[in-house]
């Protein structure tokens, strides 16, 4: 089955993925963790949560990689092909074709994707849009709050002074630019207020 767990920035999506990985491995189950190469917040093969948890990804996906081919390669490297679970971090960065591959692979595997629903403009990422079309199980990761205490529903890009940025490239990784991301309620996102 293909699962999609989405949430705003700061809702601990990656922390949940890493805890799920740990729990599955404690049960002796075979797990493969995947991450898109565009996520460079930590080392290229590290899945990193802002709460301090981290683990090495078995596969780092380039945009043109076939997930099925990558899993086959991993099976050869590990001398087993009996993965039961595939966990994908930052799934919004996958291509629509890669999500289709995951949907096809989910006929035989349990696949959990974690990622953002929308970008800082409120637009779908290609991977997220495909996951909303194809995932059989879609759940919001609760916990993201706006500075006002209301539920955060919008991902927001802000500059060092706290000004809300409304235009620009869809993908800018926050450790490479003089920006940061935060979750805001719709009202404060619309008003452009990142603090009281």
N, C-alpha and C positions, 0 to 999 in steps of 0.2 A: 504494500500500500504506500502511496505517496502522501506524506504529511507536510503541511506548511505552517510553521509557527512564525507569526510576524509581530512586530512591535516597533515602537518609536525608539529613537536613540535613548540609551540609558535604561532600557527595560530589562536588561540582563539576559538577552537572547543567547549570547555566546556562553555565558556562565551556565545557562541551562543545558546547552549542548554538551559542554565539558562534563557536567555532572551526570548527564545521561550516558555519555561514553564510559565514565568511570563505573557506574552501576552495571552497565551491560558487560563490561570486561570482568567485573567481580563475579558475575554469573558464569564466566567461561565462554561467553559468546564472542564471535569474531566480528569486529567493527572496523570500518574504514572511514576515516575523517577526511573530508575534502574541503578545500578552500580555493577561491579564485585568486589568481596571481596578482590581480589589481589591488588586493588588500595588503598594503605594505606597512601597516601600523606597527608590526613587530617584524622579526626576521621572516624571510620569504616563505618558510614552511611552518611557521608557528601560528596556531590559532590562539588568539589572545583576548581575554576579557578585561575590561577596565576595573573589575573588582580584584584582579590579581591572578586569576586562574589562567593556566595556559597548557598547551599540549602540542606535540608535533603532528602536523597533518601528514597522512600517508600519501596524499595526492594534492599537488598544486596545479590547478587548472588554468591553462591559457584559453583565450576566447575561442580558438579553433580546435581545441582538444575534443576528441570523442570520449565521453565518460566511460562508455563500455570498453573501449580499447585501453583506457587508463586502468580500469579495474582488472582487466585481463593481464596487463603488464604487472600490476601489483600481485596478482595471484601467482604468477610465475616467480616473482622475486621472493615471495613468502612461502612458496612451495605448497600452497593450498588455494583452493578456489571456492571455499565454502563460507564466504562472507554472508552474514545474516542481516547485518544492519549497515547502512550507509548514512552518515551524518554530514550535512553540508552547511558550512558557515557562510555568512554573507551571500546568501542565495540570490539576492536581488541582482547581483553582478553576473549571473549566468546568462547565456544567450537563450533565446526561445528554443533553439534546436537542442541545446543541452538539457533543458527542462523536459522536452519531449522524450529525449533518451531516458531520463530519470523515470518518467511515467511508464515507459515501456519496460524498464528494468524492475519497476515496482510490482510487476506481475509475479516476480519470484523473490523479491527482497523487501525488507522494511526500510523505507527511505524517509529520513527526517531532514527537512530544509528549514533553516532559520534565517530570517532576514527582515529587511525593511519593506513596508508596503509601498511607500511613495518617497520621492526625493524632496528636496527643500522647497520646491515650487508646488508640491502637491500632485506631481505627475508620477504615473507608474514607471518603475524601472522595467526593462524588457523581461528580466527573469521573474520579477514579481507578478507582472501581468500574466505570464505563461503559467505560473504556479496557481494563480487564482482560477485560471481556466481548467487546469489539469489535475490539481491535487484532490484527492478523495476526502481528506481530512484537513480542514483549515481552522486554526485557532489563533486568537490574539494572545500574546504574552502580556499579562497585566503588569502594572507596576510603574509605568512611566508617568511622572507627574510634571505639570507645569510649575513654574515658580510660585504661582498663585495658589497651588494646592489642588487645582482641578485636574482631571484626567488629561494627559498629553496625547494628542492625536496627530500632531503635525511635526515633522522633522524640520528643523530650522537651522540655517547656516548663519553664523554671526561673525563679525569681524572682532578684532581685539578690544574695541571700545564697546562691544555689545550691540552694535547696529545690525539689524536684520538685513541679510543680503537676499535679494529677490531675483537676480539675474546671474547668468554665468553657466559654465559647463555643468552638465548633470553630475559628473563624478569628479570630486576633488577630495583626496584623502587628507584628513585633518592633520596628520603629522608632517605633511609635505608643504603645507600652505599656512599662511598666517590667518587661519580661520578655526572655528570650532563648531560643533553641532550640538543641538539641544532639542529636547522635546517641549513643545508648547501646546496649550489648548488652542482650539481654532480661533477664539476671540483674540488672544494675544498674538497669535501668528498673523492674523489679518491686520491687527493694529500695528504690528511691527515692534512690540514691546517685549524685550528679552529679560527684563527685570523690573522690579517695583519702582 
